């Protein structure tokens, strides 16, 4: 069952806008809008994947010293 509510359209500068009622609020600061026929579909922006997030990090200049002389801990399978 879908919820339906009549809303008002207004102008914000040269753009047409709509106030989103509290029960339809979207999370975050951005949304994606697309048109399918006469319908406008508004969806929250999906969170970035972990790989996309990691790609935004700056490389580290710090060197890590790994001690390869130590034996690996035994693992029970």
C-alpha positions in Angstrom: 0.0 0.0 0.0 1.5 3.3 -1.0 1.0 6.6 0.8 -0.2 9.5 -1.3 -0.4 13.2 -0.4 -1.2 16.3 -2.4 1.6 18.9 -2.3 2.1 22.5 -3.6 4.5 23.5 -6.2 6.3 26.9 -6.1 9.0 28.9 -7.7 12.5 29.2 -6.3 14.3 31.6 -8.6 14.0 30.0 -12.1 13.4 26.5 -10.7 10.2 24.9 -9.8 10.3 23.3 -6.3 8.1 21.2 -4.0 8.1 21.0 -0.2 8.6 17.4 0.9 6.2 16.5 3.8 7.9 15.1 6.9 6.6 11.6 6.3 8.4 11.6 2.9 11.7 13.0 4.1 14.9 11.5 2.5 18.1 10.8 4.4 21.3 12.7 3.6 21.9 16.0 1.7 21.4 14.8 -1.9 18.9 12.9 -4.0 18.5 11.7 -7.5 15.6 12.7 -9.6 14.5 11.0 -12.9 11.6 11.2 -15.2 9.7 8.1 -16.3 6.9 9.2 -18.6 4.8 11.7 -16.7 6.2 10.6 -13.3 9.0 12.2 -11.4 10.9 9.8 -9.2 13.0 11.1 -6.3 15.4 8.7 -4.5 18.1 9.2 -1.9 21.6 9.0 -3.2 23.0 5.5 -2.5 26.0 5.4 -0.3 29.3 5.0 -2.1 30.8 1.5 -2.2 33.8 0.8 0.0 36.1 0.8 -3.0 34.8 4.2 -4.2 35.3 5.6 -0.7 38.9 4.2 -0.5 39.7 5.7 -3.9 39.1 9.2 -2.4 41.8 8.8 0.3 45.2 10.3 -0.2 48.2 7.9 -0.3 50.2 7.7 2.9 53.9 8.7 2.9 54.6 6.7 6.0 56.7 3.5 5.7 55.7 0.4 7.6 58.3 -2.1 8.9 57.1 -5.6 8.9 59.2 -8.2 10.7 59.2 -11.2 8.3 61.5 -13.2 10.7 58.7 -14.0 13.1 56.9 -17.3 12.5 53.2 -17.2 11.7 50.8 -18.2 14.4 49.3 -21.7 14.0 45.7 -21.8 12.9 43.3 -24.7 13.8 41.0 -25.5 10.9 
